[in-house]
Amino acid sequence: MEYIDIPDNIKKEDVQTGDKAINNSIRNIIATPVGSVPGHPEFGSGISKYLFELLDPLTEELIKSEIEYAMDRWERRIKIITIDIISDMDYNRILIKMYYVIKNDPDRTEREFIYKTNV
């Protein structure tokens, strides 16, 4: 079990744990362009450089590799099973569906994370 020290000015019920915390972490990592956080310039993912490119198989693979690299670096609580990139032309966006397991989950339950972005 991992110990988390919570400062006195934060209520314990406000601290997110488990699936919700991991989903928020994944969303923050994917949504944050590398270089956009002052004092932490390497944080985030590099998918923003591909959002205005033609969504062909090469671009899909580049987006997947950016996500895999970012998750390996910044979200070590999960193991990615697969990532699907889906073009949603009706809404001018792409959908990123990532299936993963939490490493310390004894049941190894597969979870789904969906990220929608405008292109």
N, C-alpha and C positions, 0 to 999 in steps of 0.2 A: 504494500500500500504506500502511496506517495503522500508525503506531508506537504500541505500548502499553508504557508504562513499568511494570514489575512490581517492587514493593518487594522487598528482599532476603529478608524473612521469609516470603515466599510462594513456594512451589515453582511453577515454570513449568508443570508438568504438571497443577497444580490449577486453572489459569486456563482457563475455558471460552471457546471461540472458535467461530465459525461458526454453524451451524444450532442447536446445543444452547444456545449463549449467547443467541441471538435468541429461541428458544422460552421460555427461562427469563425473559427480560426481558418478553416479551408476557404471560406468566402472572402475573408480579409486578405489572405495570401494571394488568391487568384485576382481579386479586384485591384490590388495595389500594384501600380507599375514600379518596376525596379528603378531606384533613384529618386523616388518621390517623397521619401520619408527623411526629413532632416535629421542628421545624427545617426541614421541607420540606412545608408544608401543602398545596401545590397538586399534589403528586405523586399519581398513581393515576387511577382512572376513577370515574365517577359511576353505575355500573350498580347498585350496592347499593340505591339509592333506588327502583328498579323491581322488585326481586326479589319483593316481596309483592303486586304489582299483578296484576290479571287479564292474562294474556298474550294480548292482542288485537293486531291489526295496528299500532295506534298505539304500544303499549308496545314491540313489536318494533322499530319504527323509532326510538324514543327510545333503546333500548339500543344499536342499531347506531350511532346518531349519537354517543353517549357513547364507544363504543369507537373510532370513527374519529377523534374529537377527541383522545382520549388517545394513540392511536398516532401521530398527526401531531405531537403535542407531545413525547412521551417516547421514541418508537422510530422515529427517522428513517431507519433502515437499510432499512425495508420500504415497499412500496407495496401497499395493500390492493386485491385484485381484487373480492372479494365477502364478505359476512358473512351467514350463515344462523343464525336463531334457531329452535330446535326445542324444543317442549314435550315432556317425558318424564314424563307423569303417573304411570306405574307406579312411578317412583322419586322423585316429587315434586321434580323439578329441571328446569332448562333446560340445553340444550346449545348452546354457541356454536361454530359452525364458521366459521373465518375462513380464506380462501384469499388468499395474498399471494405476492409475489416480492421477492427481495432486490435492492435498487436497483443494487448494484455487481456482481451476478452476470451475467457475459456471456451465459450460456445462458438467462437469464430463466425459470428453472425455477419452476413454480408449486408452492407448498408449502401444506400444510394444518395448521392449528392447531385443536385441539379443547379446549374448556374446559367442564367440567361443574360446575354449582353447585346447591346445594340452595336451594329456594325456600320 
